[in-house]
Amino acid sequence: MAGPTITVENQVFRYRTSVVLDDERLVKETRAVLSGNLVVKQMSQPPYILLIDSSEGTITVHGAVKEDLARMAVSEFLLGLGESDGGLRTEFGPMTASCDMPAGVNLEKAIKSISEARYEARLDAIRIADMDHELEILVFRNGRTIFLDSLSRRISERAAEFWARRFERSRLYT
């Protein structure tokens, strides 16, 4: 059985910059908002959120899927301030990915047969703490599956293959 097709929904990228960033200047010149000790900048194109921590010299990008596009957004931000984008160092954060299982999943039966699963009434889904793949999984009745805090696309793919086989063996598909 071929594994379900994974779609990366979001990945967090953090960039360390050698440029000294001043919160007041960022708020004034970029129409960003100061929130605690972070400056938050909502970009429209692409629709990313930048979290700037001036004390650490970091810019975290939320909403991106590809590193090169996230880097371009940070470069555009810095160049718009008249600052250099040279010397940016990239750090990869957690990823959110999703897929559709081959069929719907019987959640009531799944809770009884999977010790790592617990029912999330608010979502009408099960949450699986997958310690082998070091991520959390939300599985909905229609088979839609979301992988939270994955370290890579490949890990999400392996988890999807594993759980698709386990659901099949346990006869959890509807």
C-alpha positions as CSV (number, residue, x, y, z in Angstrom):
1,M,0.0,0.0,0.0
2,A,1.4,3.4,-1.0
3,G,1.4,5.9,1.8
4,P,-0.9,9.0,1.8
5,T,0.3,12.1,0.0
6,I,1.7,14.7,2.5
7,T,1.1,18.4,2.1
8,V,3.3,20.8,4.1
9,E,1.0,23.4,5.5
10,N,3.4,25.5,7.5
11,Q,7.0,25.6,8.7
12,V,8.6,27.9,11.1
13,F,11.9,29.5,10.1
14,R,14.1,31.6,12.3
15,Y,16.9,33.9,11.0
16,R,19.7,35.3,13.0
17,T,21.0,38.6,11.7
18,S,24.1,40.6,12.5
19,V,22.1,43.8,12.1
20,V,21.1,45.6,15.3
21,L,17.3,46.0,15.3
22,D,15.7,48.8,17.3
23,D,12.1,48.1,18.4
24,E,11.0,51.7,18.2
25,R,12.4,52.2,14.7
26,L,10.7,48.9,13.5
27,V,7.3,50.0,14.9
28,K,7.7,53.5,13.4
29,E,9.1,52.6,10.0
30,T,7.3,49.4,9.2
31,R,3.9,49.8,10.9
32,A,4.7,46.8,13.1
33,V,3.2,46.3,16.5
34,L,5.1,45.9,19.8
35,S,3.9,42.9,21.8
36,G,5.8,42.3,25.0
37,N,9.4,42.0,24.0
38,L,8.6,41.1,20.4
39,V,7.8,43.2,17.4
40,V,5.1,41.7,15.2
41,K,5.0,42.5,11.5
42,Q,2.1,41.2,9.3
43,M,3.1,41.0,5.7
44,S,0.5,41.1,3.0
45,Q,2.5,39.6,0.1
46,P,3.4,36.9,0.9
47,P,1.0,36.6,3.9
48,Y,3.6,35.8,6.5
49,I,4.0,37.0,10.1
50,L,7.4,38.1,11.2
51,L,8.3,38.0,14.9
52,I,11.3,40.2,15.6
53,D,13.2,39.7,18.8
54,S,15.6,42.6,18.9
55,S,17.4,41.5,22.0
56,E,18.3,38.1,20.4
57,G,18.8,39.5,16.9
58,T,16.3,37.0,15.4
59,I,13.4,37.2,12.9
60,T,11.0,34.3,13.0
61,V,8.8,33.7,10.0
62,H,5.4,32.0,10.4
63,G,3.2,31.0,7.5
64,A,5.9,29.9,5.1
65,V,6.3,26.5,3.5
66,K,9.6,27.0,1.7
67,E,12.8,28.3,3.2
68,D,13.8,30.3,0.2
69,L,10.5,32.3,0.2
70,A,10.8,32.9,4.0
71,R,14.4,34.1,3.4
72,M,13.2,36.4,0.7
73,A,10.6,37.9,3.0
74,V,13.2,38.6,5.7
75,S,15.6,40.1,3.1
76,E,12.8,42.3,1.8
77,F,12.0,43.4,5.3
78,L,15.6,44.3,6.1
79,L,16.4,45.9,2.8
80,G,13.2,48.0,3.2
81,L,14.7,49.4,6.4
82,G,18.0,50.1,4.5
83,E,19.8,47.3,6.3
84,S,21.9,44.5,4.9
85,D,20.5,41.0,4.5
86,G,24.0,39.6,4.4
87,G,25.0,37.0,7.0
88,L,21.5,35.7,7.7
89,R,21.7,32.3,9.4
90,T,18.7,30.0,9.1
91,E,17.3,27.8,11.8
92,F,14.5,25.3,11.0
93,G,11.6,25.0,13.4
94,P,8.6,22.6,13.6
95,M,6.4,21.8,10.6
96,T,2.7,21.2,10.3
97,A,1.7,18.8,7.5
98,S,-1.5,17.0,6.5
99,C,-2.9,14.2,4.4
100,D,-6.0,12.2,3.7
101,M,-6.1,8.6,4.9
102,P,-7.5,6.1,2.3
103,A,-11.0,6.2,4.1
104,G,-12.8,7.7,7.1
105,V,-11.7,6.5,10.5
106,N,-14.0,5.0,13.2
107,L,-12.9,7.3,16.1
108,E,-14.7,5.3,18.9
109,K,-13.0,2.1,17.8
110,A,-9.6,3.9,17.4
111,I,-9.7,5.2,21.0
112,K,-10.2,1.6,22.3
113,S,-7.5,0.1,20.2
114,I,-4.8,2.7,20.2
115,S,-3.3,3.4,23.7
116,E,-1.6,6.6,22.5
117,A,-4.9,8.1,21.4
118,R,-7.3,10.4,23.2
119,Y,-10.6,11.9,22.0
120,E,-10.8,15.6,21.5
121,A,-14.5,16.4,21.8
122,R,-14.0,20.0,20.7
123,L,-12.6,18.9,17.4
124,D,-14.4,15.6,17.0
125,A,-11.1,14.0,16.4
126,I,-8.5,11.8,18.1
127,R,-5.1,13.1,19.1
128,I,-2.3,10.6,19.0
129,A,1.0,11.2,20.8
130,D,3.3,9.4,18.4
131,M,6.5,9.0,20.3
132,D,8.2,7.0,17.6
133,H,8.0,9.8,15.1
134,E,8.2,12.6,17.8
135,L,5.0,14.4,16.7
136,E,1.4,14.7,17.5
137,I,-1.4,13.7,15.1
138,L,-5.0,14.8,14.8
139,V,-7.2,12.3,13.0
140,F,-10.7,13.3,11.9
141,R,-13.7,11.0,11.1
142,N,-13.4,11.8,7.4
143,G,-9.7,10.5,7.4
144,R,-8.2,14.0,7.3
145,T,-5.0,13.8,9.3
146,I,-2.8,16.6,10.6
147,F,0.8,16.2,11.8
148,L,1.9,18.7,14.4
149,D,5.4,19.7,15.3
150,S,7.0,17.4,12.8
151,L,10.8,17.8,12.3
152,S,10.6,17.3,8.5
153,R,8.4,16.3,5.6
154,R,10.0,12.9,5.5
155,I,9.1,12.2,9.1
156,S,5.5,13.2,8.4
157,E,5.5,10.8,5.4
158,R,6.8,7.9,7.5
159,A,4.2,8.6,10.2
160,A,1.4,8.7,7.6
161,E,2.6,5.4,6.2
162,F,2.8,3.8,9.6
163,W,-0.6,5.0,10.8
164,A,-2.4,4.2,7.5
165,R,-1.1,0.6,7.8
166,R,-2.0,0.4,11.5
167,F,-5.5,1.7,10.9
168,E,-5.9,-0.9,8.1
169,R,-4.6,-3.8,10.3
170,S,-6.9,-2.7,13.2
171,R,-9.8,-2.4,10.8
172,L,-10.5,1.2,11.8
173,Y,-11.5,2.5,8.4
174,T,-15.2,3.1,7.8
